[in-house]
Amino acid sequence: MRLLGSKETAFIYAVTSAGVVHAVTQACSSGNLTECSCDGSRQGQPTPEGWKWGGCSDNLQYGVQFARKFVDAPEREKSKKAWSTRMKMNLHNNEAGRQVVSSLMRMQCRCHGVSGSCELKTCWQTMPSFNEVGDTLKRKYRLAVQVATKNKRRLRRKNRSKKQLPVSKGELVHIHKSPNYCVEDPQKGIPGTAGRICNKTSNGPDSCDLLCCGRGYNTQVMIFKDYT
């Protein structure tokens, strides 16, 4: 069954693409792939700030290039026959996921000198944890932009008051509104939330308020007898 072009689908495409970038880049830096290694292209180069690039940075460039070829391949193949807004949506969200990993790259430095005086400092680029990537994508999911389906080549906001604002590459986009996941809908493959076990003392994703969608819930007291 084909997934709706909802913001949940947008998140799936983005997090999958980001996951490939993260895994491949990590494998390069760990020496687990023969096709790549860590990025030492700037090693030893001085900077105007007085420190030098050192160590071996995470090879993000290879990870992004690999993910772009691998993850985008199905949509690129379809586009040879005919472009569609859905293909454009999927490719946009794939790129947004990769951009999140790139934007969260951070610099790590090490000081050198007598008694830690930091007379010389070497720095390198390292990836964020994937938890951080997921949290960032979750925030973008909440702010996902619904786009119109008329123009197959260019994504435009469906909201008329914001129509003139261009959709940025870092935003998640979707075509359809999200269905009601609280109510069972076999045709859309939605099981609903009725009958699920929830935790009434929790404020997290397993809480009764969230899982029961405001319908209320029943509590049961179960007594287990020990026959040993």
Buried (B, 14 or more C-beta within 10 A) or exposed (E): EEBBBBBBBBBBBBBBBBBBBBBBBBBBBEEEBEEBBBBBEBBEEEEEEEBBBBBBBBBBBBBBBBBBEEBBEEBEEBBEEEEBBBBBBBBBBBBBBBBBBBEBBEEEEEEBEEEEEEEEBBBBBBBBEBEBBBBBBEEBBEEBBBBBBEEEEEBBBBEEEEEEEEBEEBBBBBBBEEBEBBEEEEEEEBEBBEEEEBEEEEEEEBBBEBBBBEEEEEEEEEEEEEEE
